[in-house]
Amino acid sequence: MSGRRTPTDTLALRMKSTVAPLEGNKVKLSVEVDAGEFETAVDAAFRKIAKEVRLPGFRPGKAPRKVLEARLGVLAGREQALNDALPEYYSAAVIEHDVDVIAPPEIDITGGHEGGDVAFDAVVEVRPTIEVPGYGGLSVTIDRPAVDEAALDAQIDRMRELDSTLEAVDRPVQDGDVVTIDIAGTLDGEAQPGLTADDYSYTAGSGAITPEVDEHLIGAEPGASLSFPATHPDPDEERQLQFELVVKEVKEKVLPEPTDEWAAEASEFDTVAELRASLAERMLTVRRAQAQMGLREAVGEALAALVTDDLPEPLIGQEMQERIQDLALRLQAQGMQLEQYLAMSGADPESFTQELRATATNAVKVDLALRAVAEAEGLECTDEDLQADLEQVAERAEVEVAVVRETFERDGRLSAVRSDIRKRKALEWLLERVEVLDPEGATIDRSELELPSDDEDDTTTTASEATEGTDDDE
């Protein structure tokens, strides 16, 4: 560990502080620092000044304090110390009194400008406490987790497609046919790279070239010659492409019959019925997981609707900033900047900001409401709860839990961890008591949302398999 004092170390020395509530959701922290303690900060300030000034006969950073005082004046170091050390003293007071600040403080130095004990007041806005009447009688609507036959048919068909064969047909091109074509795309008479090929195999309706290609191709007879203009895929290019296309051969996909013999070859099951039952079980597991997530979101929305208090602007701004930073990091991992993302998504900055603000406002409402429920129901964070959370952090970071606890204590983050635990308990309390209905108004029993206990390891893989393509089916 370094020799630099942390806020809690400073607090353990010679510093006194008190906190008093003020109007407008603010508190005042009053801090007094012993003169002897503050001398440590003054020494550090003169060492800092020594690195920045040039005095004859001394190397940078080596001029003694007395020489600096004689040249610059005694108060030079004290003013520097006030600027440098007050944030540490303020942070120590915040940690000592567990003040949940949401904005930068307004600091007024009330004593110690020229000598003696240092005193200052810090007025700061804190997270408000609210009430959410009616939280005990929430009712939400979610989709009932179920598997329909159409979705299962679509899954079976996708598996049959993997074993499909192509057969030549003498009929007009249909959507999904695989056609062999000669294609030539030009711009102002010049052939365009990637748009000219002979004996090119293309799936009609795939949209892999331009929409106009599919529009003219579907319905064309084998042997047909087509000529048509097309919009350039580059939105900045105003000139049109010209295509010359010859349909040389048309093949349709022939799917195997869904027999027990096919099922035995295409899967680990002996019959179509067994395969279908397995797909249904997997799909239902995913539907239940989706329903659980939907229930949590619905409870959050219903809880936010109960919040009628005016929200502090710093809370909304902080939430917006965190969400922007999170998005920027995810985009950066994909090699993309936020400006590129906005351009590609077609969202203008003003609309993006408005949507971001609405989402952040709702998140702040949920946060405050969950804190209110935890307070009203006496839901506390026990030592065991805190230890379990710290152990999870330690496991992810691959460090000792004692190191995590020491770091969190030093940075004053244990209070936030306790708050998060209490909010989780509040959400679980609500989830156990909220009335859950389907879109028709019928009650959904909690047992319908339970996941198989022995399939937890397979849930992620199963979800990707079972949900693939189901959006179109439903």
N, C-alpha and C positions, 0 to 999 in steps of 0.2 A: 504493500500500500504506500501511496505517496505521503509526503509530509504535510501536504496542504490540508488545512482544517475544513471540515464539512460544516454545514449549518448546525447539525446536532452537536458536533464537538464544540462549536462556539457557544451554543446555548448552555452546555455543561460548565462553562467557565463563569464569567461575571457579566451576566446580562439579565435584565428583568423585563417582563412584558405582560401586558394586560389586553383584554379585548372587550369592546363594548358595542352593543347594537346601535345602529342609526336608522333613520327613516330611509325609505327608498331602497330597501333590500341591500343595505350596506352595513359594514362594521368598521370600527376604528381600532387599529392596533397601536398601542402606545408602548414604545420600546426605550429602555435606558441601558446604556453600555458603560461599564465602569471605565474611568479614565486610564487606569493601568492596562486594562484589556485593550482599549483602543490604541494604546501606544504600539501594540503589535502590528496593527494595521498601518500606523504611521510609518513604522520602520519599513514595512513592505512597500509603501508608497514611495519613500525616498529611494529604495532600490530600483523601483520602476523608473523614477525620474532620472536616476543616474545613467540608465541605458539610453535615454533620449537626449541628454544634453552633452555638449562637448566643452570640457574645461581643460585649460592648459596644464600639462603635467600629469594628467590622469587618462588612462585608457577608458574606453566606453564601459560604463557599468561599475567602475572601480572608485569613483569619487566618494569619500566618506560623507556621512550624513551631516556632520558639523560643517564641512566645507560647503555643501549644498545649501544648508540653512543660512550660512553667512552670505552666499551669493544670491540666493533666490528668496530668502525670507523663511521664517519658521512656519508660516501659515501655508506655504506652497504644498508641503507634504500632508498637512492636515486636510486641505481641500481635496487633494488627490485621494486620501484615505476615505474621506466621506463618500466620494463618488464610487470608489471600488468596493468598500466594505459594507455599505448600507444594504445592498441587495442580499448579502449573506445574513445579516442580522434580521432583515425582514423575513427571509425564507425560514430562518430558525423559529421565529415567532409564529409563522403560519403553521409549521409542523407541530410546535408545542401545543397550540390551541386547536389543532385540527380544523382550520378554517378552509372551507371549500370555495376558494376564490375562482372567479370566472373572467376576471379582467385585470389589466395592469393596475397597480395601486397609485394613488396620489399621495406623494410623500412630502411632509412638511417638517424640516429640521427645526426643532424648538430649543435646542441647547447644544453647546459644545463646538461652536464655530471656531472659537479662538483658544479653547482650552477646557480642561476639566472633563466631567462626564458628558457623554453624547446622548442626546434624547431626540426622538422623532416620532411623529404620528403618521400612520399609513391608513388612509381611507380606501377601502376596496369593496367592489361589488361581489356578492356571494351568491351561490346557487339558491334559488328560492325554494321554500317548502310550500306545497299546495295540498289541496284536498280534492278527492275525486268521488263525490257521492254517487252511489249506484253501481260501484264496481263489483259488488257481490251478486248482482243479478244480470250479468252480461249474457247475451244470446248472440251466437254467430252462425253464419251459414257457410258450409263448405261442400264440395262435391263428395258424394258417398263413394268410398273406394270399392270399385267393382270392375269386373272384366266382361266386356261384351263380346258377342260372337264375331262381330265384324272385325274387331281388333285382332282376335285370334286368327281369323281367316287371312288377314293381311300378313301376320307373322308367318303363317304356313306358306303363303304365296311367295314371300321373300326368300324363304328357304328353297322352294321349288325353282325359283329363278336362278339360284346358284347352280342348279343341275340342268338348266335349260339348254336346248340345242337350237341351231338356226337351220331353217328350211326355206329354200327358194320358192317364191310364189309369183303367180302371174296375175297380179291385181294392182290397183293404185296403192300408193304408199299410205300407211296408217301410222298414227302416233305410236312410237315404240319400236317400229320396224328398224332393222339394220340395213342400210342401203349402201351400195357401192357407187360412187359418183366421181366424175371428173369435174373439178371446180376451179374457176379462175376469177380472182377478185382483183379489180384494177381501180386506181384513183387517177383521174385525168389521163386515162390510157396507159398508165404505168402499172405493171404487175406489183402486187403488194406481198411482201414476205409473210408466210404463214397462211395466206389465203388462196394459194394456188397449189393444186396437187392432182395427180391422176390415180384412179383406183383407190380413192379415199373411202374408208369405212366410217360411216356416220350413223348415229342413232337419231332418227327423226323425232323432233319434239324436244330434244335435249337442250336446245338454246346455246350450244357450245360455240356457235359462230356468230350469227346475228339473228334476231327474231324474224327478219324477212326471209332468211334461208328456209326456216321451218315452215313459214306461211306458204311459200311457193312449192316446197317439196312435198308436203302432205297433200295427197290427192293426185299427185302426178303419176302417170303411167310409166312402166319400165320402157326405156328407150327415149323418153321425152327429153327435149332440149329446152332449157329455161333461160331467160334473160330478164334481169330485173335490177332496179337500183336498191340501195340499202343505206340506212343511216350509219355513219361512221361511229364505231364504239367509243372513240375519243370525243367527249362532250365539247371540247374546244375546237374540234375540226368541223367547220360548216359545210365542207364539200361532201358529196355523196359518193359512196362506193358503187361500182357496177359489177354485177356477177353474171358469169356465163356458167351454166351448170348442165351436165348430162347425167340422167339417171340410167345407170348401166345394169344394176341388179337389185332386186328387192327380196329381203329375207325376213321372215317373222320368227319370233321366239316361240318355241314349243316347250311348254312346261311338262314335266313328268306328272302322271296321275298320282294323287296323294293316296297311295296304297300302303299297306303294311310293309310290303317289300321295299318300297322307296324309303319309308321311315327308318327301316332297319339299316339301310345303306347310308342315309343322310344324317343319322343321329345315333345316340347310344340306346335308343328305345326300340323295342320290337314291333310296336304297333303305332298307328297314327293316333289312336286314342290316348296311349301313354304319353306320346310326344305332346299332344294337345294339352293334356292335364298338367304336364311339367311347365309348359309355357304359361298356362293360366295361373299356376301357383307363383311363378316368378313375377308375372305381370302384376298379380294382386299384391305381392310384397312391395313392389315399386309404388303402386297406387296408394298403399297404406303409408309409405314413407312420405309421398307427396301430400297426402291428406294431413299428416302430422305437421309438416312445414306450413301447409295452408292454414291449419288451425292456429298455429303460433302467430302467423301474420294477421289473421282475422282478429284474434284477441288483441293484438297490438293496435290495430285500426280502431276497434271498438273502444279500447281504453283511451286512445288519443282523442276520440270524439267527446269524451267526458271532460277534457281539460278546457276550461273557459278562461283561465287566467291569461293575462298578457305575458308574453315570454320575453325575457331579457335579450336584447339584441346581441350582446357578446356571446351568449350561448349558441344562438343560431349561426352567427359568423364563425365561431369555432368549429361547429359541426360541419358547416360548408367547407371550411378549409381542410379539415381532416379527410373529407370525402374526395375533394379535388386531389389531394396528395396521394391518396390511395389509388385513385384512377390513374394518375400520372405514373405511379410506380408500375402498375400493371401494364400500362401501355408501353412504358420504357422497356419492360421485359420482352415485349413483342417487337421492339425496334421502332416504335411509333411515338410521335409527339402528340400532345393534346390538340394542337391546331390541326394536325393531319386527321385526327379522329373526328373532329367536328366537321371538317370538310367532307370526309368520306360518308359520315352519317347524315349529312345534309342539314345539320342543326346550326342555326345561327347563334352566336355567343349570347345574345339577349335571351333567347328562348331556353338555351342550356342553363343559364344562370337562374332563370325563373323556376325551371323544373328542379334544379338543384336546391334552391331555397325552399321550395315546397316539401321536398323529401327531407331536408334537414330539419325543418320546422316540425314535421310529424315525428321525427326521431327524438327530438328534444321533448316533445309532449309525452311520448312513451316513457322516456327516461324519468322524467319528473313524476309521472303517474305511478310507475313501478316503485319508486322510492316512497311515494305516499302510501301505497298499499302495504309495503314492508313495515312502515312506521305504524300504520293503523292496526295491523295484525300482529305486531310484536315479533316480526321475523328477524332474528339476529344471526350474525356470523359468529359461530363458535370457534374456539381455538382449533378444534379438529377440522372444521371447514377450511380455515385459513391454511392450516398445514397441508391439507390435501391439494389445495390450489398451488401452493408454493412447490410442492413435490412434482406436480405436473409441469410447471415452468422449468424446474431443475432438470427434469427428464428430457424435455425438448432441447434445452440448452446444453445438456450433457455436462452439468456442473453439480456440485454438492448443494443440497437444499439450504444449508447454512449460509452459503455464499449468496444465494438468491435472497434469503431473508435479510442479510446484512445490507445488500445493495438496495432493496426496497425500503428498508428503514432509513438508510442514509439519504435516499432521494425523496423521502416523504410519500411513497407510493402505496404503503400498506393500507392507508385509509381508502384509497380508490379500489383496491382489491376487495376489501370488506364490503364496500358499497356494491360492487359487481355481484358478489355472492348473495347479498340481501336482495338485489333485483332479480337474480335467477330464482331465488326462493319465492319471491312474489309472483313471478310468472308461472312457476309450477303450481302455486296455490290457486291461481286463477284458472289454469288449464284443468285442474281437477274439479272445478266447480262450475265452469261456464256451461251453458246449455248449447249443445251442438245440433244443428239442424241441417238437412239436405235442402236443395233448391225447391223441393215440393213442400217443405215445412215439416217433414217427418223427422223424428228424433233419431240421431245416430248414436248407437251404443258405443261406449269406450272400447269394448272388446273388438269392434270392427276396425279399430285403428292400430291394434297391437301387431308388432312385427314378430315373426317366429324367432324365438330366443336362440336357436341353434344355427340360424342362417345369417348372423350379423356379419361374418367375414365375407359372405357372398353378396351382400346387399349392393355394394358399389358396382361390381361386375354385372350382376343381374339387372340393375337399373339401366345401365347403358344398353344392354341387349333388349330388354323388354320394352323400353320407351322408344327405341329407334324406329322412326317413321310413324309413330302413333298419333302425332299431331294431325296428320292428314287424314288418318282413319277416323278420328273422332270429330 
